[in-house]
C-alpha cells in the first residue's frame, strides 16, 4: 500500500555517489511514483504543439531518443519496487540549444493550453500522439510479463494555464490512444492529477494564466473521462485551512486534511467504481520538528488506511538542501549538495521501518474511535484482527519527547470479539537500532501491557500517548477464557 514519490534526484541512488550502495527506501516502500517531466521527452525547446516526442521505438527510429532516458530509469527502479506510476508534468522551459530559460511558476506545472495546441481538436490529437509513443515505449502491448509502468496519471496538479477545456482534451487524447492501442485488457491503468471537492470557487490565479482551471474536481472530470479512468487522486497535506502553513496534526479540526472526506463523498456519489489514492502527503521537519514529522506520518497513514485509500505515496525520500521553505525538509533522509546525494536517515525513516516491521501488510479492519480524546483502530489480515493501535491526537510540534500519557476509557470491545492483548507491547517511536545497511535490527525496548492497558467492568483503560502504541492480539480460546 505504501509508496514514495521520486524524481530525477533518484539517479543519485543508483550510481557511485550513493554511500549505501543501494536504494534503502525499498526497505519500507513497495511502490514508487515518478514526476515524469515531459520536457525531457521532446526535442529541446519543443512542446506538444510543435513537435512529437524524441523517442526510439522498436521497429522505428534507430539509436536513442530523449524519451528513452525515462525508460532506462524506470527499468532500474523496477528491480526494487513492485509497481511504478508516472505523473505527467512540466516544470522547466528550455531553448532549442538545451539552455534552461527558467522554471514554470506554480500553479503552471504543466504545459499551458497553447503549448498543447491551437484548438480543442489539435490539443486532443497532440496528446494522443504523445500517449501512443509513451505506451509503445514503456508498456508495449506485445510484452506479456510484468508491465514497467502500472498507472499513468494525467497531470500532477493540473490547476494552472491548461484550463478546463485544455485538460479535458488532453485527457481525451490520452484515452483515445489508450483504447485504440490496447483494445482489450490494458496492462496499465489511467488516473488523473490531484483535485479537491469541497470548494467550487477555488481558482489558482497567476499573472501568466489565460485559462486558469482551478482544482475543483466537478468541472474537470466529465462523464467520458470518468468512464475511462480507474482512479482519482488527492494531495491531502495537513495545511492550516486557508494557508500554506504545513504545521497541523492530521487529526486537527483546523487541518486541510479534513477536506479529504469531500473527495471520498464525491467518488462514492459520482463514480463509486473508482479507486482513490493519496499521491502526496507529508510534513517538513523544519516546520514541525523531526519527531513530530515522524509521528504524524504514522498517525496519518493509519487514518487513511481506515478511509479506503488503496495507495499512499509519501512526499518524499530525501530533503532538498537546495531549497528553502515548503517541502524542503519533508524527506526521510537528509541530503548533501551539490547533487542532492542521500545522507543520514531521519527519525521518520526509522519509525516507518519500525511500523513495517511490526504491522507489515496488515490493514485497518475497524475504526474503534476517532475523536478529540483518542484515536484507536483494529488491524489485521483477512478476517482476523492481529493488532490494536491507539494514540492521543495532540499537537506535538517541536517536542523532543512527546510521550506524555493520559488515561482514556473505552467500552471493552475486545471482550465481544474474543480477543486479548499479549503481555508486551511496542511504541512506534523510531527508537530502534539499524544494521549497517539501514535495515531493521531491533527495537530498543518493549513494554509491559498491564501497566498501559487495563480491563475493568466492561471497560478498557488505556494509558495513551501522542506516540502510537501497538498491542499484538491473540484470539481467546475456551481454555484461555477459563484461565482469564
C-alpha positions as CSV (number, residue, x, y, z in Angstrom):
1,X,0.0,0.0,0.0
2,X,2.8,2.4,0.8
3,X,4.6,4.3,-1.9
4,X,7.2,7.1,-2.2
5,X,7.5,10.0,-4.7
6,X,10.6,10.2,-6.8
7,X,12.2,12.5,-9.4
8,X,15.5,12.7,-11.3
9,X,17.2,13.1,-7.9
10,X,16.9,9.3,-7.6
11,X,19.6,9.0,-10.2
12,X,22.0,9.6,-7.3
13,X,20.6,6.5,-5.6
14,X,21.7,4.3,-8.5
15,X,25.2,5.5,-9.1
16,X,28.5,5.6,-7.2
17,X,27.5,8.7,-5.2
18,X,25.2,6.6,-3.0
19,X,27.2,5.8,0.2
20,X,24.9,2.8,0.9
21,X,25.4,1.1,-2.4
22,X,21.6,0.5,-2.9
23,X,18.3,2.3,-2.5
24,X,17.3,2.0,1.2
25,X,13.8,3.3,0.5
26,X,12.9,-0.1,-0.7
27,X,13.1,-1.3,2.9
28,X,9.8,0.5,3.5
29,X,8.0,1.1,0.3
30,X,6.7,-1.3,-2.4
31,X,5.5,1.4,-4.8
32,X,7.1,4.5,-6.4
33,X,5.5,7.5,-8.1
34,X,7.6,9.4,-10.7
35,X,7.3,13.1,-11.6
36,X,7.6,12.5,-15.3
37,X,8.8,15.7,-16.9
38,X,7.5,15.8,-20.4
39,X,10.1,18.5,-21.5
40,X,12.6,15.6,-21.3
41,X,10.6,13.6,-23.8
42,X,10.5,16.3,-26.6
43,X,13.4,17.8,-28.5
44,X,15.0,20.8,-26.7
45,X,12.7,23.8,-26.7
46,X,9.8,22.0,-28.3
47,X,6.3,21.3,-26.9
48,X,3.3,19.1,-27.9
49,X,2.0,21.9,-30.2
50,X,5.1,21.9,-32.5
51,X,6.8,18.6,-32.1
52,X,6.5,14.9,-31.4
53,X,8.4,13.1,-28.7
54,X,12.1,12.3,-29.4
55,X,11.9,8.5,-29.0
56,X,13.4,5.4,-30.4
57,X,10.7,2.7,-30.6
58,X,11.3,-0.9,-31.5
59,X,11.0,-1.3,-35.3
60,X,11.1,2.5,-35.7
61,X,13.8,5.2,-35.1
62,X,17.2,3.7,-34.5
63,X,19.5,4.8,-31.7
64,X,18.4,6.6,-28.7
65,X,15.8,9.3,-28.0
66,X,15.3,11.6,-25.1
67,X,12.1,9.8,-24.0
68,X,14.2,6.6,-23.7
69,X,16.1,8.0,-20.8
70,X,13.0,7.6,-18.6
71,X,12.6,4.1,-19.8
72,X,16.1,3.3,-18.6
73,X,15.3,5.0,-15.3
74,X,12.1,3.0,-14.7
75,X,13.8,-0.2,-15.7
76,X,16.3,0.4,-13.0
77,X,13.6,1.2,-10.4
78,X,11.5,-1.9,-11.3
79,X,14.2,-4.1,-9.7
80,X,13.4,-2.6,-6.3
81,X,9.7,-1.8,-6.4
82,X,6.7,-3.8,-7.3
83,X,4.9,-1.0,-9.1
84,X,5.7,2.3,-10.8
85,X,3.2,5.1,-11.6
86,X,4.1,8.2,-13.6
87,X,2.6,11.6,-13.2
88,X,2.9,13.8,-16.2
89,X,4.3,17.3,-15.5
90,X,6.5,20.0,-17.0
91,X,8.5,22.4,-14.8
92,X,11.4,23.7,-16.9
93,X,11.4,25.9,-20.0
94,X,14.2,25.2,-22.4
95,X,15.7,26.8,-25.5
96,X,16.4,24.7,-28.6
97,X,20.1,24.5,-27.7
98,X,19.1,22.9,-24.4
99,X,19.7,26.0,-22.3
100,X,17.3,26.3,-19.4
101,X,15.3,29.5,-19.8
102,X,13.6,29.3,-16.4
103,X,11.2,27.4,-14.1
104,X,7.5,27.4,-14.6
105,X,5.8,29.2,-11.7
106,X,3.1,27.4,-9.6
107,X,0.4,26.6,-10.4
108,X,1.7,26.2,-14.0
109,X,3.5,22.9,-13.5
110,X,2.4,21.5,-16.9
111,X,2.2,22.8,-20.4
112,X,-0.1,25.8,-20.9
113,X,-3.1,25.3,-23.2
114,X,-1.5,26.9,-26.2
115,X,1.6,24.7,-25.8
116,X,-0.7,21.7,-26.3
117,X,-2.4,23.1,-29.4
118,X,-4.4,25.9,-31.0
119,X,-7.8,24.3,-30.9
120,X,-9.6,21.6,-28.9
121,X,-9.1,19.2,-31.9
122,X,-5.3,19.8,-32.1
123,X,-4.9,19.6,-28.3
124,X,-6.6,16.2,-28.3
125,X,-4.6,15.0,-31.3
126,X,-1.2,16.1,-29.9
127,X,-2.0,14.4,-26.6
128,X,-3.0,11.2,-28.5
129,X,0.3,11.2,-30.4
130,X,2.3,11.7,-27.2
131,X,0.4,8.9,-25.3
132,X,0.8,6.5,-28.2
133,X,4.6,6.9,-28.1
134,X,4.5,6.7,-24.3
135,X,2.6,3.4,-24.3
136,X,4.6,1.8,-27.1
137,X,7.9,2.6,-25.4
138,X,7.1,2.0,-21.7
139,X,4.2,-0.5,-21.8
140,X,4.2,-2.3,-25.1
141,X,1.2,-4.5,-25.6
142,X,3.3,-7.3,-27.0
143,X,5.0,-7.7,-23.7
144,X,3.2,-10.2,-21.6
145,X,5.4,-10.0,-18.5
146,X,5.1,-7.5,-15.6
147,X,4.5,-4.1,-17.1
148,X,7.1,-1.4,-16.5
149,X,4.5,1.2,-15.5
150,X,1.3,0.2,-13.8
151,X,-0.5,3.6,-13.7
152,X,-0.4,6.8,-15.8
153,X,-1.6,9.9,-14.1
154,X,-2.9,12.6,-16.5
155,X,-1.2,15.6,-14.9
156,X,0.1,16.0,-11.3
157,X,-1.6,19.2,-10.2
158,X,-3.2,20.4,-13.5
159,X,-4.6,23.6,-12.0
160,X,-2.9,26.4,-14.0
161,X,-3.0,27.6,-17.5
162,X,-4.0,24.4,-19.1
163,X,-7.7,25.4,-18.4
164,X,-10.7,23.2,-18.1
165,X,-11.1,22.7,-21.9
166,X,-7.4,22.0,-22.3
167,X,-7.2,19.5,-19.5
168,X,-10.3,17.6,-20.8
169,X,-8.9,17.5,-24.4
170,X,-5.5,16.2,-23.2
171,X,-7.2,13.6,-21.1
172,X,-9.4,12.5,-24.0
173,X,-6.5,12.4,-26.4
174,X,-4.6,10.1,-23.9
175,X,-7.8,8.0,-23.5
176,X,-8.1,7.7,-27.3
177,X,-4.6,6.4,-27.6
178,X,-5.2,4.0,-24.7
179,X,-8.3,2.5,-26.2
180,X,-7.0,2.2,-29.7
181,X,-3.6,0.8,-28.8
182,X,-4.6,-1.7,-26.1
183,X,-8.2,-2.5,-27.3
184,X,-8.9,-5.0,-24.5
185,X,-7.2,-5.9,-21.2
186,X,-4.8,-3.0,-21.0
187,X,-1.8,-3.7,-18.7
188,X,-1.7,-0.1,-17.4
189,X,-4.4,1.9,-15.6
190,X,-5.3,5.5,-16.2
191,X,-5.6,8.0,-13.4
192,X,-5.9,11.8,-13.1
193,X,-4.0,14.5,-11.2
194,X,-5.0,15.7,-7.7
195,X,-8.2,17.6,-7.3
196,X,-10.5,18.7,-4.4
197,X,-14.3,18.6,-4.0
198,X,-15.0,21.0,-1.1
199,X,-14.5,24.4,-2.7
200,X,-16.2,25.1,-6.1
201,X,-14.9,28.7,-6.2
202,X,-11.2,27.6,-5.9
203,X,-9.1,29.0,-8.8
204,X,-5.4,29.3,-8.7
205,X,-4.6,32.8,-10.0
206,X,-1.3,33.8,-11.6
207,X,-0.1,36.6,-13.9
208,X,0.5,34.3,-16.9
209,X,-2.7,32.4,-16.6
210,X,-5.1,33.0,-19.6
211,X,-7.2,30.0,-18.8
212,X,-6.9,29.1,-15.1
213,X,-8.6,25.8,-14.4
214,X,-8.6,25.7,-10.6
215,X,-8.5,22.4,-8.7
216,X,-12.3,21.8,-8.2
217,X,-12.9,18.3,-9.5
218,X,-16.5,18.6,-10.8
219,X,-15.9,20.7,-14.0
220,X,-12.6,18.9,-14.7
221,X,-13.9,15.4,-15.0
222,X,-16.8,14.9,-17.4
223,X,-18.6,11.6,-18.0
224,X,-16.3,10.4,-20.8
225,X,-13.2,10.8,-18.6
226,X,-14.8,9.2,-15.5
227,X,-15.8,6.2,-17.6
228,X,-12.2,5.6,-18.8
229,X,-10.1,6.1,-15.7
230,X,-9.6,3.7,-12.8
231,X,-8.8,6.1,-10.1
232,X,-8.9,9.7,-8.7
233,X,-6.2,11.2,-6.5
234,X,-5.7,13.8,-3.8
235,X,-2.8,15.5,-2.1
236,X,-4.0,15.6,1.5
237,X,-1.4,17.8,3.1
238,X,-2.2,19.0,6.6
239,X,-2.0,22.7,6.0
240,X,-3.8,25.1,8.3
241,X,-7.0,25.7,6.5
242,X,-6.8,28.7,4.1
243,X,-3.0,28.9,4.3
244,X,0.1,27.1,3.1
245,X,1.4,26.5,6.6
246,X,2.2,22.8,6.8
247,X,2.0,22.6,10.6
248,X,-1.2,20.9,11.6
249,X,-1.6,17.4,13.2
250,X,-3.5,15.2,10.8
251,X,-6.5,14.9,13.2
252,X,-6.9,18.7,13.8
253,X,-10.1,20.4,13.0
254,X,-8.0,23.2,11.6
255,X,-6.2,21.0,9.1
256,X,-6.9,20.8,5.4
257,X,-6.8,17.1,5.7
258,X,-10.4,17.1,6.9
259,X,-11.4,18.1,3.4
260,X,-10.4,14.7,2.1
261,X,-13.8,13.4,3.1
262,X,-15.4,15.6,0.4
263,X,-13.4,13.7,-2.3
264,X,-14.5,10.4,-0.8
265,X,-18.1,11.6,-0.9
266,X,-17.7,12.8,-4.5
267,X,-16.3,9.4,-5.6
268,X,-19.0,7.5,-3.8
269,X,-21.7,9.6,-5.4
270,X,-20.4,10.1,-8.9
271,X,-18.2,7.2,-9.6
272,X,-18.2,4.6,-6.8
273,X,-16.3,2.1,-9.1
274,X,-13.2,4.3,-8.9
275,X,-10.3,3.8,-6.5
276,X,-8.7,6.7,-4.7
277,X,-5.1,7.3,-3.9
278,X,-3.2,9.9,-1.9
279,X,-0.3,10.6,-4.2
280,X,1.4,13.2,-2.0
281,X,1.4,13.8,1.8
282,X,3.9,14.6,4.5
283,X,5.4,17.2,6.8
284,X,8.5,19.3,6.8
285,X,10.7,18.5,9.8
286,X,11.9,22.1,9.8
287,X,8.3,23.3,10.4
288,X,7.1,20.8,13.0
289,X,10.3,19.1,14.3
290,X,11.8,15.8,13.3
291,X,9.9,13.9,16.0
292,X,6.5,15.3,15.0
293,X,7.2,14.7,11.3
294,X,7.7,11.0,12.0
295,X,4.8,10.5,14.4
296,X,2.3,12.5,12.2
297,X,3.2,10.2,9.3
298,X,2.3,7.1,11.2
299,X,-0.9,8.6,12.6
300,X,-1.9,9.9,9.1
301,X,-1.1,6.6,7.4
302,X,-3.4,4.7,9.7
303,X,-6.1,7.3,9.3
304,X,-6.0,7.0,5.5
305,X,-5.9,3.2,5.6
306,X,-9.2,3.3,7.5
307,X,-10.7,5.7,4.9
308,X,-10.3,3.3,2.0
309,X,-7.3,4.6,0.1
310,X,-5.7,1.9,-1.9
311,X,-2.3,3.6,-2.2
312,X,-0.5,6.2,-0.2
313,X,2.6,8.0,-1.6
314,X,4.8,9.9,0.8
315,X,6.4,13.1,-0.3
316,X,9.4,12.4,-0.3
317,X,12.6,10.3,0.0
318,X,15.3,12.9,0.6
319,X,15.4,16.5,1.8
320,X,16.2,19.2,-0.7
321,X,19.0,21.3,0.7
322,X,19.0,23.4,-2.5
323,X,15.5,24.7,-1.5
324,X,14.1,26.7,1.4
325,X,10.6,26.7,2.8
326,X,7.8,24.4,1.9
327,X,8.7,20.7,1.2
328,X,12.5,21.4,1.6
329,X,12.7,19.1,4.6
330,X,9.9,16.6,4.0
331,X,12.3,13.8,3.3
332,X,13.1,10.6,5.2
333,X,16.8,11.3,4.7
334,X,18.9,14.4,4.8
335,X,20.9,15.1,1.6
336,X,24.1,16.9,0.6
337,X,24.8,19.3,-2.1
338,X,25.6,19.9,-4.9
339,X,23.8,16.8,-6.3
340,X,21.3,16.1,-3.6
341,X,23.1,12.9,-2.6
342,X,21.4,10.8,0.1
343,X,22.9,11.2,3.5
344,X,21.6,10.3,7.0
345,X,18.3,8.6,7.9
346,X,15.9,10.8,9.9
347,X,13.6,9.7,12.7
348,X,10.8,9.4,10.1
349,X,12.7,6.7,8.2
350,X,13.3,4.7,11.4
351,X,9.7,5.0,12.6
352,X,8.3,3.9,9.2
353,X,10.7,1.0,9.1
354,X,9.6,0.1,12.7
355,X,5.9,0.3,11.6
356,X,6.5,-2.0,8.7
357,X,8.4,-4.5,10.9
358,X,5.5,-4.7,13.4
359,X,2.5,-4.2,11.2
360,X,3.7,-5.5,7.8
361,X,0.9,-5.9,5.3
362,X,-2.0,-5.6,7.8
363,X,-4.9,-3.4,7.0
364,X,-7.3,-1.5,9.2
365,X,-10.2,-3.8,10.0
366,X,-12.2,-1.4,12.2
367,X,-12.1,2.1,13.5
368,X,-12.9,1.8,17.2
369,X,-13.0,5.5,18.0
370,X,-11.7,8.7,16.4
371,X,-12.5,11.8,18.5
372,X,-10.7,14.7,20.2
373,X,-9.7,12.4,23.1
374,X,-8.3,9.3,21.3
375,X,-7.9,7.5,18.0
376,X,-8.0,3.7,18.1
377,X,-8.1,1.1,15.4
378,X,-8.0,-2.7,14.9
379,X,-5.7,-4.0,12.2
380,X,-5.4,-7.5,10.8
381,X,-5.3,-9.8,7.8
382,X,-8.3,-11.4,6.1
383,X,-11.0,-11.7,8.8
384,X,-8.5,-11.9,11.8
385,X,-7.7,-8.9,13.9
386,X,-4.0,-9.1,14.9
387,X,-3.1,-5.6,16.3
388,X,-4.6,-2.8,18.2
389,X,-3.2,0.7,17.7
390,X,-4.1,3.9,19.6
391,X,-2.8,7.4,20.3
392,X,-3.8,10.8,21.6
393,X,-4.4,13.2,18.7
394,X,-2.3,16.0,20.2
395,X,-0.2,18.8,18.5
396,X,3.4,17.8,19.3
397,X,5.2,20.3,17.1
398,X,8.9,20.7,18.1
399,X,8.6,18.5,21.2
400,X,11.6,16.3,21.6
401,X,9.8,13.9,23.9
402,X,6.1,13.9,23.3
403,X,5.5,10.6,25.0
404,X,3.3,12.1,27.7
405,X,0.4,9.9,28.9
406,X,-3.2,10.2,29.9
407,X,-5.8,7.6,31.0
408,X,-8.6,7.2,28.5
409,X,-11.5,4.8,28.9
410,X,-13.3,2.9,26.2
411,X,-16.0,0.2,26.3
412,X,-14.4,-3.3,26.3
413,X,-14.8,-4.1,22.6
414,X,-12.1,-6.8,22.8
415,X,-14.3,-9.0,25.0
416,X,-17.1,-9.1,22.4
417,X,-14.6,-10.1,19.8
418,X,-12.9,-12.7,22.0
419,X,-9.5,-11.1,21.7
420,X,-6.8,-10.4,24.3
421,X,-3.5,-8.5,24.2
422,X,-0.1,-10.1,24.6
423,X,1.9,-9.4,27.7
424,X,4.3,-6.9,26.0
425,X,3.6,-4.1,23.5
426,X,5.5,-1.6,21.4
427,X,5.7,2.1,21.0
428,X,6.0,3.3,17.4
429,X,8.6,6.0,18.3
430,X,11.5,5.2,16.0
431,X,13.6,4.1,18.9
432,X,15.3,1.2,17.0
433,X,18.7,0.2,16.0
434,X,19.7,-0.2,12.4
435,X,22.0,-2.6,10.7
436,X,24.9,-1.1,8.7
437,X,22.8,-1.4,5.6
438,X,19.9,0.6,7.2
439,X,17.7,-2.5,7.6
440,X,15.8,-3.1,10.8
441,X,17.9,-4.7,13.6
442,X,15.9,-4.5,16.8
443,X,13.8,-2.3,19.0
444,X,15.4,-0.6,21.9
445,X,12.7,-1.8,24.3
446,X,9.2,-3.2,24.6
447,X,6.8,-2.6,27.5
448,X,4.6,-4.5,29.9
449,X,1.0,-4.4,28.7
450,X,-0.7,-4.4,32.1
451,X,0.8,-1.0,33.0
452,X,-0.7,0.6,30.0
453,X,-3.8,-1.5,29.3
454,X,-6.4,-2.4,32.0
455,X,-9.8,-4.1,31.8
456,X,-12.4,-3.4,34.5
457,X,-16.2,-3.9,34.5
458,X,-16.7,-4.0,30.7
459,X,-14.3,-1.0,30.2
460,X,-10.8,-0.7,28.9
461,X,-8.4,1.9,30.4
462,X,-5.6,3.0,28.1
463,X,-2.5,4.8,29.3
464,X,-2.3,6.6,26.0
465,X,0.2,9.0,24.4
466,X,0.6,11.1,21.2
467,X,3.0,8.3,20.3
468,X,1.1,5.4,18.6
469,X,1.2,2.3,20.8
470,X,0.7,-1.2,19.2
471,X,-0.6,-4.2,21.0
472,X,-0.5,-7.6,19.4
473,X,-3.7,-9.5,19.8
474,X,-4.4,-13.2,20.3
475,X,-7.8,-15.0,19.9
476,X,-9.3,-16.2,23.2
477,X,-9.9,-19.9,23.0
478,X,-12.2,-21.5,25.6
479,X,-9.2,-22.7,27.6
480,X,-7.7,-19.2,27.6
481,X,-11.0,-17.7,28.7
482,X,-11.2,-20.1,31.7
483,X,-7.6,-19.0,32.7
484,X,-8.6,-15.4,32.3
